[in-house]
Amino acid sequence: MSTTGKPIPQARSPHLKGTLLLILALLAVFLLLEGDGQRTLFQAGNGLAASSGSFVQPVLNPAQVDELHHLGKPISYKQLASLYVARMTLDEELGQLFAVQNRYPLYGADIEQTLEQFHIGGVILYQWQMLSFDQARHDVAQMQKHATFPLLISTDEEGGTVDRLSNIY
């Protein structure tokens, strides 16, 4: 502790930069050895190909559902999330980390393709994309329909003079 009562920052290890460079180099070598260098993450044939579909597909097959009947009580959200993640491909897991913004005011083919191809986890909407309640509801329903998993829909609502939801309520 310093005389002001604040902790004294610890000096970083001089080997930290070298260690990070070594890790990055090993990662690059692994990625090159993993394939012939011509494949991409979303290319078909590498086991990570993007699949499209509605999020309303059953999470469990009938045999798995039958195995859960003995539980006697509903499963928790954490257990349900674990079931979703256990069935995800690497592409789907990575896509769930991203939230995107539609660059157009209305739902269109570009956001649909992004949702289906990259398995996006969320979408942020701004005031200029929520022109009316019915239009916003329609666009969100279309996005959910074309998402691999349920989307987290968000907005940048600060309150006060910034009111992004004024067009829909």
N, C-alpha and C positions, 0 to 999 in steps of 0.2 A: 504494500500500500504506500502511496505517496503521502506527503504531508497534507494534501487536500482531502484525503480520504478516498480518492479514486484509485482503482487498481492501475498498476503500471502495465502498459501493453507489453506483451511478450514479443521478442524478436522472432521473426520467421526463420525456420531452418534454412541454412544456405543450400541445402540439398533439395528443397521443395521444388524449385524450378526444374531441376534435372529429373526428379521423380515424375513430375507431371509430363515432361517431354517424353520420358521413357514409356509411360502409360499410353500416351497418344500414339507413339510409334508402334507399340505392340498392338493397339487397336487397329491401326492402319494395316499392319501385316496380317492380322486375323481376317480383316475384311477382304483383303486381296486373296488370301489362301482359301477363303470360304467359297469362292466362286472363280470364274474365269476372268473376272474384272469387267465383263460385258453386261452383266445382269444388273438390274436396278431393284430397289426395294419393292416396287409395286408391279414388277413384270411377272406375267404368268409363267409358271413352271419352276419357280424358286421356292414354292411352299408358302409364300407370303402373298399370293395374288389377292387383290381386292375382290370381295364378293359383295354384291348389292342385295338388298332385301329390306323388308319392313321389320321394325323392331318388335312387331307383334308375333313373331315366330315363337313357338314354344321354347322356353329356356331348357326344359328337361324333356327327354323322350318318355313315352308311357311307362317303360320299365322303371325308370328312375323315379317317376311320380309314385308308382306303386311301392317302392322301397321307402318312401317318406311317410306313408300313411300311419306307420307305427309311432310316429313322433307324438301325435295327440294334441299338439299345440302349434300355432302358426310359427313359421321361422322368422327370425329377426331380419331387419334390413341389412345388417352386416352379413348374415348368412346368405341372403339373397344376392347381395353384391358379390360375395365370394363365388357363388354359383355362376354368375355372369362372367366374372373374370376368368374362372377356370376353363370356360369354353371359348374364350377369345383367342384369336390369332395374335401374333406379335403386331401386325399392322393395326388391328382393332385396338389393342392396348395403347399403342402409340397415338392413334387418332383421338382417343378419349382424353388425352392431355391438352387438346387444342380447342379453343373457342374462336370462331371466325365471325367476320362481319360481312354481310351482303353489301356489295358496293352499289347496288341498285335499290331504288325505293320499294320495288315490288318483288315478290318471289319469282324466280326465273330459272332457266336451264343451267346457268353457271353455278348457282348455289346448290341446286339439286345434284349436279355432277360432283361438286366438292364433298357434299355430305355422303354420297354413295361411295365415291372412290376412296376417300381418306378416313371414313368412319369417325367424323368429327364429334366431339363430346358436347359442344355448346355453341350457341349463336348469341351475339349481342345485337340488340335492336336500338336504333336511335329514333328521335322524334320524327325525322323526315321519312322514316320507314313505317311509322304507325300513323297513317293518315286518318283512319277511322277504326272503331272497335271491330266491325265486321271484317274489314280488310286485314287488320292485324291478326285476328283469330284465324282467318283463312290461310294467311301466310305461315303462321306457326303450325297449323294442322298439316299443311303441305310439307313443311320441313320435317315434322315428326314422322310423317308417312314415308319419307325417303331416307330417314336416318337408320343406321344399323341398330343403334341402341337409343333409348329415350334421351332426348337432348335437354341440356340445361339452358333455358332461355333466360337471358338477362338484359338489363338496360343500365345506362349510366344515369341513375336518378339521384340527384344531389339535394333536391328540395330548394326552397327559397326561390331565387330568380331562375334557377335551372329546373324546369319541369318537363321532362321528356314524355310524360304520360298525358299531357293536357289534351291531346287529340282523341284519346280513347275513353276518357271518363269525364 
